[in-house]
């Protein structure tokens, strides 16, 4: 990754040609200014070519390139979305058993005027933030906090929205001692019983049970460059290929992109990102995301608790491919 | 023939002879004797089999197949296998170092099973139960679409017939070759447990060697009563992954049944020879009123 010309966005390796082209354009503009020569037609052609190249590049990204966008250090995180698309967010902390896991946050807020319970995994933007939120990898206590908030929302008739962006549940000693597996399993089971609409969006990384633990929902959506998988491509490569460096092969084989997931009905909607990814225009991303969430909430607002539970059950009951 | 050639040829011949010898040793000893992984004793296979695949010297519990477990737990002649018509496909056309369909074929040849779980109904000391029994030898007992579907269906059977449901787990986790479809089986089976809960159907999980990943994080740890078989290793993340993440060695007893008991994660540990009686008593106390 290199620093860019505009010093704001960190450029990924496969994006470098774009910046080379943009630098050329800038150079030409400068020359034209300095020498009073008219290069405007050349500049225009170059700008057009750059734009076409960008479109071509971003619309045909390999899974492994999408993965890099999904993991971009400047990708909007949970609190960015809170700020950009909700009002009056009040965070509810803690699992009531001694821990406030910072890798999962949640609270009440309004989206387009409707009160909801918003819960999500949190990634940091700086090293300090990342240490605090454990790089977005929750401990069992995080899932138990989420469960507490799910049940609170169900009790007070608040629709639930979850934003998922995690490399997975944390693999550590304390996590095992305090039953990481059970914490996730209980969430999967209890989410089935919730009386309110549940909407989930995979906003970045959706790795394994750690992501699913917040996503047994009536509607599951995914951002254009986000991914959702049973195991990280690196983990898969190190087991099946015995070499983590084969991660790009694993990323292809695992079919992790929105379009593939749509085919198997694992996600219901792919939400378009600004060109190049959410980090190029967080405001636009938040706005698109907000619209999708508002529409989804609207879809389920007239369903009774019984219908909502059955809808959720039937949705997951139908997933899987087999012969009989 | 140069001198180098001669040396190479001789080396090859020696290696060949060595390989043949190895096979010979395996053939004669392997058929009659087993080595205990725990105490390294040579055990006559017959003794081991007669002792439910438990080492008579150190009490080490060998892994057993799903078929053997049925014989051990279910009253003779009462087991009715259900949903064996559900068979695996290769939805993602997944290829790693080998295509998925090849791995499925090999697993079938090795185990005689069509998938990593057997489901059905049968009696435990005369009390009818629904069971799902996993087999680790079929692709590491991993859960893909078929395992998820069969487990869900047998839970639905328990629900319909109002009989207790028991799951015996042995699994490395979700099956990577079906990616997110495998992940969704965790949600599907857990939702089925939610229905068992709502109807107050007794659900018991018996965690056997080994139970990890997606099965631990779904129906495996959702039992009203959770039992671990003696010596079983149970966890969410694998030992190696944790060691790599935290960059330190883990204690020897990490993630054993005994360790889980210490941390309050399971109700109790049972030795294989007592499994049937314990299950029978629990079912009796929870159903006869």
Boltz contact constraints between the chains, C-beta under 6 A:
constraints:
  - contact:
      token1: [A, 171]
      token2: [B, 237]
      max_distance: 6.0
  - contact:
      token1: [A, 171]
      token2: [B, 241]
      max_distance: 6.0
  - contact:
      token1: [A, 171]
      token2: [B, 242]
      max_distance: 6.0
  - contact:
      token1: [A, 171]
      token2: [B, 245]
      max_distance: 6.0
  - contact:
      token1: [A, 172]
      token2: [B, 246]
      max_distance: 6.0
  - contact:
      token1: [A, 176]
      token2: [B, 235]
      max_distance: 6.0
  - contact:
      token1: [A, 177]
      token2: [B, 263]
      max_distance: 6.0
  - contact:
      token1: [A, 179]
      token2: [B, 265]
      max_distance: 6.0
  - contact:
      token1: [A, 180]
      token2: [B, 236]
      max_distance: 6.0
  - contact:
      token1: [A, 181]
      token2: [B, 216]
      max_distance: 6.0
  - contact:
      token1: [A, 181]
      token2: [B, 217]
      max_distance: 6.0
  - contact:
      token1: [A, 181]
      token2: [B, 221]
      max_distance: 6.0
  - contact:
      token1: [A, 181]
      token2: [B, 236]
      max_distance: 6.0
  - contact:
      token1: [A, 182]
      token2: [B, 221]
      max_distance: 6.0
  - contact:
      token1: [A, 184]
      token2: [B, 217]
      max_distance: 6.0
  - contact:
      token1: [A, 185]
      token2: [B, 217]
      max_distance: 6.0
  - contact:
      token1: [A, 185]
      token2: [B, 218]
      max_distance: 6.0
  - contact:
      token1: [A, 185]
      token2: [B, 221]
      max_distance: 6.0
  - contact:
      token1: [A, 185]
      token2: [B, 222]
      max_distance: 6.0
  - contact:
      token1: [A, 188]
      token2: [B, 187]
      max_distance: 6.0
  - contact:
      token1: [A, 188]
      token2: [B, 190]
      max_distance: 6.0
  - contact:
      token1: [A, 188]
      token2: [B, 218]
      max_distance: 6.0
  - contact:
      token1: [A, 189]
      token2: [B, 190]
      max_distance: 6.0
  - contact:
      token1: [A, 189]
      token2: [B, 193]
      max_distance: 6.0
  - contact:
      token1: [A, 189]
      token2: [B, 194]
      max_distance: 6.0
  - contact:
      token1: [A, 189]
      token2: [B, 222]
      max_distance: 6.0
  - contact:
      token1: [A, 192]
      token2: [B, 191]
      max_distance: 6.0
  - contact:
      token1: [A, 192]
      token2: [B, 194]
      max_distance: 6.0
  - contact:
      token1: [A, 193]
      token2: [B, 194]
      max_distance: 6.0
  - contact:
      token1: [A, 209]
      token2: [B, 217]
      max_distance: 6.0
  - contact:
      token1: [A, 212]
      token2: [B, 183]
      max_distance: 6.0
  - contact:
      token1: [A, 216]
      token2: [B, 187]
      max_distance: 6.0
  - contact:
      token1: [A, 228]
      token2: [B, 180]
      max_distance: 6.0
  - contact:
      token1: [A, 229]
      token2: [B, 179]
      max_distance: 6.0
  - contact:
      token1: [A, 229]
      token2: [B, 180]
      max_distance: 6.0
  - contact:
      token1: [A, 230]
      token2: [B, 174]
      max_distance: 6.0
  - contact:
      token1: [A, 230]
      token2: [B, 179]
      max_distance: 6.0
  - contact:
      token1: [A, 230]
      token2: [B, 180]
      max_distance: 6.0
  - contact:
      token1: [A, 230]
      token2: [B, 182]
      max_distance: 6.0
  - contact:
      token1: [A, 230]
      token2: [B, 183]
      max_distance: 6.0
  - contact:
      token1: [A, 231]
      token2: [B, 176]
      max_distance: 6.0
  - contact:
      token1: [A, 236]
      token2: [B, 176]
      max_distance: 6.0
  - contact:
      token1: [A, 240]
      token2: [B, 96]
      max_distance: 6.0
  - contact:
      token1: [A, 241]
      token2: [B, 96]
      max_distance: 6.0
  - contact:
      token1: [A, 253]
      token2: [B, 94]
      max_distance: 6.0
  - contact:
      token1: [A, 254]
      token2: [B, 179]
      max_distance: 6.0
  - contact:
      token1: [A, 255]
      token2: [B, 92]
      max_distance: 6.0
  - contact:
      token1: [A, 255]
      token2: [B, 179]
      max_distance: 6.0
  - contact:
      token1: [A, 261]
      token2: [B, 180]
      max_distance: 6.0
  - contact:
      token1: [A, 264]
      token2: [B, 181]
      max_distance: 6.0
  - contact:
      token1: [A, 266]
      token2: [B, 180]
      max_distance: 6.0
  - contact:
      token1: [A, 266]
      token2: [B, 184]
      max_distance: 6.0
  - contact:
      token1: [A, 313]
      token2: [B, 191]
      max_distance: 6.0
  - contact:
      token1: [A, 316]
      token2: [B, 187]
      max_distance: 6.0
  - contact:
      token1: [A, 316]
      token2: [B, 188]
      max_distance: 6.0
  - contact:
      token1: [A, 316]
      token2: [B, 191]
      max_distance: 6.0
  - contact:
      token1: [A, 319]
      token2: [B, 184]
      max_distance: 6.0
  - contact:
      token1: [A, 320]
      token2: [B, 145]
      max_distance: 6.0
  - contact:
      token1: [A, 320]
      token2: [B, 148]
      max_distance: 6.0
  - contact:
      token1: [A, 320]
      token2: [B, 149]
      max_distance: 6.0
  - contact:
      token1: [A, 320]
      token2: [B, 181]
      max_distance: 6.0
  - contact:
      token1: [A, 321]
      token2: [B, 89]
      max_distance: 6.0
  - contact:
      token1: [A, 321]
      token2: [B, 91]
      max_distance: 6.0
  - contact:
      token1: [A, 321]
      token2: [B, 145]
      max_distance: 6.0
  - contact:
      token1: [A, 322]
      token2: [B, 86]
      max_distance: 6.0
  - contact:
      token1: [A, 322]
      token2: [B, 145]
      max_distance: 6.0
  - contact:
      token1: [A, 322]
      token2: [B, 146]
      max_distance: 6.0
  - contact:
      token1: [A, 322]
      token2: [B, 149]
      max_distance: 6.0
  - contact:
      token1: [A, 323]
      token2: [B, 87]
      max_distance: 6.0
  - contact:
      token1: [A, 323]
      token2: [B, 89]
      max_distance: 6.0
  - contact:
      token1: [A, 324]
      token2: [B, 85]
      max_distance: 6.0
  - contact:
      token1: [A, 324]
      token2: [B, 86]
      max_distance: 6.0
